[in-house]
Amino acid sequence: MEDRGISVSALLAQGLEFRVTHADFTYRAAATYGDILEIDTHVTARRASLRFHHLIRKTTERQVIVEGSATLVCVDTRGKVVRLPASLLAVSEERALTQHTVNTNTVANDRT
């Protein structure tokens, strides 16, 4: 969301938090050390929730590794469900699609 001009840290500073209410992922194939993966994320928004649709695949073969989604609800600091700010609703209207490439070799080395 940062690449769409929405700062999660700024939302947190405004007293908005996000809680995962549902996650569903299906693993289709293995990724191995050194694979370059492409991560596509599509965001849809409703009044008080965001749903992230993810598709992870090997860049070279276009083979799907994982697909799934996660739904997050927007709450205030007391945990009460609140409406999303207009800026987040606009992201969904844009049909925001982000794409990132990750080298599993780099990720593995960063964790050691």
QUIKANOR-V814335 format. One record per backbone hydrogen bond with DSSP energy under -1.0 kcal/mol. NH is the residue of the N-H (numbers start at 1). CO is the residue of the C=O. E is the energy in kcal/mol with one decimal. If there is no record, write none. Layout:
BEGIN
NH/CO/E
NH/CO/E
END
This chain:
BEGIN
4/1/-1.7
5/2/-1.9
6/1/-2.0
11/7/-1.9
12/8/-2.3
13/9/-2.1
14/10/-1.3
15/12/-1.6
16/11/-2.4
17/75/-2.9
19/73/-2.3
21/71/-2.9
22/71/-1.4
24/69/-2.9
26/67/-3.2
28/65/-3.2
29/65/-1.4
35/32/-2.5
37/102/-3.7
38/57/-3.1
39/100/-3.5
40/55/-2.8
41/98/-2.5
42/53/-2.3
43/96/-1.4
44/51/-2.3
46/49/-2.8
50/72/-2.8
51/44/-3.0
52/70/-3.0
53/42/-2.9
54/68/-3.4
55/40/-2.0
56/66/-3.3
57/38/-2.2
58/63/-2.5
59/36/-2.9
62/58/-1.8
65/56/-3.3
66/56/-1.7
67/26/-1.9
68/54/-2.3
69/24/-2.6
70/52/-2.0
71/22/-3.1
72/50/-3.0
73/19/-2.8
74/48/-3.1
75/17/-2.5
76/80/-2.2
79/76/-2.0
82/74/-2.4
84/47/-3.4
88/85/-1.1
89/85/-1.6
90/86/-2.2
91/87/-1.0
92/88/-1.2
93/89/-1.7
94/90/-1.6
95/92/-1.6
96/91/-1.6
98/41/-2.5
100/39/-2.1
102/37/-3.2
104/35/-3.1
107/103/-2.2
108/104/-2.3
109/105/-2.0
110/106/-2.1
END
